[in-house]
Amino acid sequence: MNARFDSIIIGTGQSGPSLAVRLAKAGRKTAIIERKLFGGTCVNTGCIPTKTLIASARVAYLARRATDFGVIVGGPVRADMSRVKARKDEVVRRSNEGVERWLKNTPNLTVYEGHARFESPGTVRVGGELLEADEIFINVGGRAHVPDLPGLNQVAYLTNSTIMDLDTLPEHLVVVGGSYVGLEFAQMYRRLGAAVTVVDMGPRLIAREDEEVSAAIKEILESEGIHVRLDAECITAEPRDGRVAVGLRCEDEPREVEASHLLLAVGRRPNTDDLGLAKANIKTDARGYIEVDDELRTSVPGIWALGDVNGRGAFTHTSYNDYEIVAANLLENAKRRVTDRIQAYALYIDPPLGRAGMTEREVRAAARPALIGRMPMTRVGRARERSETQGFMKVLVDAATEKILGAAILGIEGDEVIHSILDVMYADAPYTVLRRAMHIHPTVSELVPTLLGDMEPLH
Ligand SMILES: Cc1cc2nc3c(=O)[nH]c(=O)nc-3n(C[C@H](O)[C@H](O)[C@H](O)COP(=O)(O)OP(=O)(O)OC[C@H]3O[C@@H](n4cnc5c(N)ncnc54)[C@H](O)[C@@H]3O)c2cc1C
């Protein structure tokens, strides 16, 4: 006999667990299914371990700069990778076990451990069991995309998942992919002591950002000794005496770079190829992402898709926001929509990039009259006091409505400071509200009103 539930959640990423607990508490008999690690990517191989490793890398970086601050540390600085990894594992273990405990201790919620696959629109198979429900929520996330590079099948390579097992320092790490994931690993490993080369096919790093952001990030990374190889139109991999030779250029020199380790960071793909979606008639786009409407309903009534798998966001906060939208609409009869949210994210190199709303390029493309304010971090007292003045702040405002269109803060605390701008955008208030705010001294945020007081027309 099939096990019958009111609601089934597939996957324990960043929306599934919260939704499962909320539905169970609301009186729905609920099941949640996880095939691997509770907490999904963010907890086990994404945000949490990377930010924990970045914290170790920052300590190494500051220790090397100690004399700049008049502090003497004895001898050369080096990372003990087994301890760096052990610290990371401990932080991850607590989160992973916390999610598992939370789910297993929630009344009215049954946890299944195994791979879930649709058998029909209302039926899901886990191992030998068939589960049925009127409401099914898909939160299966994604995994690293492994590109079809010539020679890749002959060499050992790492992804964001397998690099988590590394407890030794690569002598030379080549990172293929100069975007969010790749750059975080590049700087982290450089600071931990490895030689690092970033390879990208495009003409600049992190290409969706404005050119000046890409250029400043490249400068920051290069200032720490990271080699950046752009326009690598012929990326190949070849084993060479226990190492890996990564091809860069077809014609011009240098044609390749040789390294001890290769990390692939060239994007993600959704975990939809083994979910039996065809048996449930759930539509996907050409890249395998599940198609959803503005309330995250799939093409099949009674089935929703949340998190990275719906292609409407690729962050923990977008996945969690998906949960909030679905729960509010189901349980509170609200009318929340994905398009109500404002794009926001951070890139966790150091100093970080905090982003909200449109880029300058997007504002220019929209051809709307706009104002722009720019300020280098050298003008920020907090940055000078910390001897960390790299980067700049930039804000764009609609000249007619005075509403903030977007901002980029590349500098210390940029990931936090961006929220004062983001909240004014959510309040739908004119930028003048923030311009007149009194902020606390000495912070980075105190310069945001000053920045907004010095806006010029965008030409
Ligand atoms: C290196 C790295 C760093 C990142 N850093 C950040 C960051 O700093 N900030 C940020 O906001 N985002 C970050 N992200 C992105 C973030 O991790 C994801 O956006 C976030 O985890 C949301 O994922 P999700 O909820 O869609 O599902 P996921 O977290 O991917 O979880 C999906 C779960 O579903 C399970 N599953 C899959 N298929 C099945 C099946 N058929 N049956 C049962 N279970 C299944 C998987 O095992 C997994 O546990 C990072 C990602 C990476 C790779």
The ligand as an SDF file (V2000), in Angstrom:
LIG
                    3D

 53 58  0  0  0  0  0  0  0  0999 V2000
   30.9460   26.8180   -3.6660 C   0  0  0  0  0  0  0  0  0  0  0  0
   29.6180   27.4690   -3.4990 C   0  0  0  0  0  0  0  0  0  0  0  0
   29.4990   28.5760   -2.6710 C   0  0  0  0  0  0  0  0  0  0  0  0
   28.2690   29.1860   -2.4940 C   0  0  0  0  0  0  0  0  0  0  0  0
   28.2070   30.2910   -1.6950 N   0  0  0  0  0  0  0  0  0  0  0  0
   27.0300   30.9230   -1.5560 C   0  0  0  0  0  0  0  0  0  0  0  0
   26.9280   32.0780   -0.7240 C   0  0  0  0  0  0  0  0  0  0  0  0
   27.9080   32.5210   -0.1330 O   0  0  0  0  0  0  0  0  0  0  0  0
   25.7260   32.6810   -0.5950 N   0  0  0  0  0  0  0  0  0  0  0  0
   24.6120   32.2070   -1.2380 C   0  0  0  0  0  0  0  0  0  0  0  0
   23.5450   32.7940   -1.1000 O   0  0  0  0  0  0  0  0  0  0  0  0
   24.6750   31.1140   -2.0350 N   0  0  0  0  0  0  0  0  0  0  0  0
   25.8490   30.4600   -2.2030 C   0  0  0  0  0  0  0  0  0  0  0  0
   25.9110   29.3480   -2.9870 N   0  0  0  0  0  0  0  0  0  0  0  0
   24.6650   28.8420   -3.6230 C   0  0  0  0  0  0  0  0  0  0  0  0
   23.8360   28.0490   -2.6060 C   0  0  0  0  0  0  0  0  0  0  0  0
   24.6060   26.9880   -2.0840 O   0  0  0  0  0  0  0  0  0  0  0  0
   22.5470   27.4990   -3.2370 C   0  0  0  0  0  0  0  0  0  0  0  0
   21.9170   28.5130   -3.9570 O   0  0  0  0  0  0  0  0  0  0  0  0
   21.6520   27.0380   -2.0910 C   0  0  0  0  0  0  0  0  0  0  0  0
   22.2020   25.8920   -1.5050 O   0  0  0  0  0  0  0  0  0  0  0  0
   20.2020   26.7650   -2.5060 C   0  0  0  0  0  0  0  0  0  0  0  0
   20.0590   25.5220   -3.0020 O   0  0  0  0  0  0  0  0  0  0  0  0
   18.6820   24.7640   -3.0710 P   0  0  0  0  0  0  0  0  0  0  0  0
   17.8020   25.1220   -1.9380 O   0  0  0  0  0  0  0  0  0  0  0  0
   18.1390   24.9490   -4.4160 O   0  0  0  0  0  0  0  0  0  0  0  0
   19.1200   23.2170   -2.9420 O   0  0  0  0  0  0  0  0  0  0  0  0
   20.4790   22.5360   -2.5260 P   0  0  0  0  0  0  0  0  0  0  0  0
   21.1170   23.2390   -1.3900 O   0  0  0  0  0  0  0  0  0  0  0  0
   21.2940   22.2890   -3.7290 O   0  0  0  0  0  0  0  0  0  0  0  0
   19.9550   21.1400   -1.9370 O   0  0  0  0  0  0  0  0  0  0  0  0
   19.2410   20.2150   -2.7190 C   0  0  0  0  0  0  0  0  0  0  0  0
   19.1480   18.9160   -1.9470 C   0  0  0  0  0  0  0  0  0  0  0  0
   18.3070   18.0160   -2.6700 O   0  0  0  0  0  0  0  0  0  0  0  0
   18.8660   16.7140   -2.6110 C   0  0  0  0  0  0  0  0  0  0  0  0
   18.3710   15.9610   -3.7730 N   0  0  0  0  0  0  0  0  0  0  0  0
   18.6460   16.1920   -5.0830 C   0  0  0  0  0  0  0  0  0  0  0  0
   17.9780   15.3230   -5.8500 N   0  0  0  0  0  0  0  0  0  0  0  0
   17.2760   14.5260   -5.0170 C   0  0  0  0  0  0  0  0  0  0  0  0
   16.3980   13.4330   -5.2300 C   0  0  0  0  0  0  0  0  0  0  0  0
   16.0780   13.0100   -6.4560 N   0  0  0  0  0  0  0  0  0  0  0  0
   15.8700   12.8140   -4.1370 N   0  0  0  0  0  0  0  0  0  0  0  0
   16.1570   13.2470   -2.8850 C   0  0  0  0  0  0  0  0  0  0  0  0
   16.9780   14.2900   -2.6410 N   0  0  0  0  0  0  0  0  0  0  0  0
   17.5210   14.9180   -3.6940 C   0  0  0  0  0  0  0  0  0  0  0  0
   20.3700   16.9640   -2.6540 C   0  0  0  0  0  0  0  0  0  0  0  0
   21.0740   15.8640   -2.1230 O   0  0  0  0  0  0  0  0  0  0  0  0
   20.4870   18.2090   -1.7840 C   0  0  0  0  0  0  0  0  0  0  0  0
   20.6920   17.8690   -0.4280 O   0  0  0  0  0  0  0  0  0  0  0  0
   27.1260   28.6890   -3.1560 C   0  0  0  0  0  0  0  0  0  0  0  0
   27.2250   27.5600   -3.9850 C   0  0  0  0  0  0  0  0  0  0  0  0
   28.4530   26.9590   -4.1580 C   0  0  0  0  0  0  0  0  0  0  0  0
   28.5440   25.7560   -5.0480 C   0  0  0  0  0  0  0  0  0  0  0  0
  1  2  1  0
  2  3  1  0
  2 52  2  0
  3  4  2  0
  4  5  1  0
  4 50  1  0
  5  6  2  0
  6  7  1  0
  6 13  1  0
  7  8  2  0
  7  9  1  0
  9 10  1  0
 10 11  2  0
 10 12  1  0
 12 13  2  0
 13 14  1  0
 14 15  1  0
 14 50  1  0
 15 16  1  0
 16 17  1  0
 16 18  1  0
 18 19  1  0
 18 20  1  0
 20 21  1  0
 20 22  1  0
 22 23  1  0
 23 24  1  0
 24 25  2  0
 24 26  1  0
 24 27  1  0
 27 28  1  0
 28 29  2  0
 28 30  1  0
 28 31  1  0
 31 32  1  0
 32 33  1  0
 33 34  1  0
 33 48  1  0
 34 35  1  0
 35 36  1  0
 35 46  1  0
 36 37  1  0
 36 45  1  0
 37 38  2  0
 38 39  1  0
 39 40  1  0
 39 45  2  0
 40 41  1  0
 40 42  2  0
 42 43  1  0
 43 44  2  0
 44 45  1  0
 46 47  1  0
 46 48  1  0
 48 49  1  0
 50 51  2  0
 51 52  1  0
 52 53  1  0
M  END
$$$$
